[in-house]
Amino acid sequence: MEDETIMSNDNAIRFEQMVVHPHLIVLYPQSQFAQIPLERGTVVLGRGQDADIRFEDELISRRHCALSFDGGSVTVEDLGSTNGTFVDGNYVHRQILNSDNRLQIGKMVLKVAYKDPSEEAFSRELYEAATKDPLTGLLNRQAFMDRSAGELVFARRNNTSVNIVMVDVDDFKHVNDTWGHQCGDLILREVARLLNDEMRDSDLLARYGGEEFLILMSGITFEDAKKRAEKLRSTIERHIFSWMDAVVPVTISLGLSSRQGTDIAQISELIAESDKRLYTAKGTGKNRVVSEN
C-alpha cells in the first residue's frame, strides 16, 4: 500500500510578529567590536565625558553626532563635528540609516542593525566572551589595552593625569597549594568583586593574568590615586576570606605609575613602570603600595 499524504483542514501555524530593536554595531576597529542597543529617543556619540556613547578616537569630537530612533527608523545628525560625519563615504548633515549603510566618524566604522531578542542574546554572548575574563567577569587584558588608548589620548590633549595600578595577590601559590585551586578561584573572584566595588564609572579594571589585576584611574592627581590604592590594599586586608570553615589570609601588593599631559607614555610603558614598583612592593614585605614618590 502506497503512503498517502494526510490532508489537514487546520490553518497554517501563525507566529507572533517578531519585534526587532535597532543596535549600533562597531565594525572597525575589530578590537572595539560592540553592539549597543538604541532605545526610542536621541543619543549623542562622541569622545567627551558627556556623550551618551563614548568612542576612544582622537579624530572624533566631544559631541560628534546624534542618533535618533522614533520607533521606526534611525536618523543620524552631525553636531558640528570637526572632522565630519559620513554615510557610505559621503558627508551628511542629517540622514536616515538603513541596515546597508556604513556610518563613519573619525576612524570608527559603524552600522545600524535590527535584531530580534534571540539574536541580541547570541551576539551579547559572543561580545562578552571576547572582552571579559571568564573567571572574574572583569575586562580581559586585550579589552583593557584597547579601551585605555582613548583615555591616554584624552589626558594628553587636556593635560590631565593617568594613573596605572598593578595589583598582585600575595602568596597566591601558597593558597593553591594549601587549600586547592577551587579555593584559589574563589579568592580571585572575591578579590575582583572587592576591587570592582571601589571603582568609579570612569575607571578601568581588568584581570591582567593569573593573580594580577590592572587598574586605570584617570582625571585624579597622583596623591589621590595613591590614597585610593592604599584604600584598596586596606579593603582586601580587612576582608575575611573563608574556605571550608577555614579563614584564608589574603593581602595584595600594588605598584602605582602616574603621568600627566604630554608626559604620558604608551600604555605598555606605564604598565611596565607599575609592574616594576609592584616587584619592589613584593620584595620589601608585601601588603603595601609602592609608587614613584
Protein Blocks (a to p, Z undefined) as FASTA:
>chain_A
ZZdddddfbdcddddddddddddddfbdfklgccddddeddddddfbfkbmbdcddfkbc
fblbdcddehjaccdddehianopaeehiacfbdcddfkbccdehjbccddddddfklmm
mmmmmmmmmmpcfklopacfklmmmmmmmmmmmmmmnopacdddddddehklmmmmmnoj
klmmmmmmmmmmmmmmmpcfkbccddfbhjbccdddehiafklmmmmmmmmmmmmmmpcc
deehiacdddddddddddehjllccfklmmmmmmmmmmmmmmnngaiacdfZZ
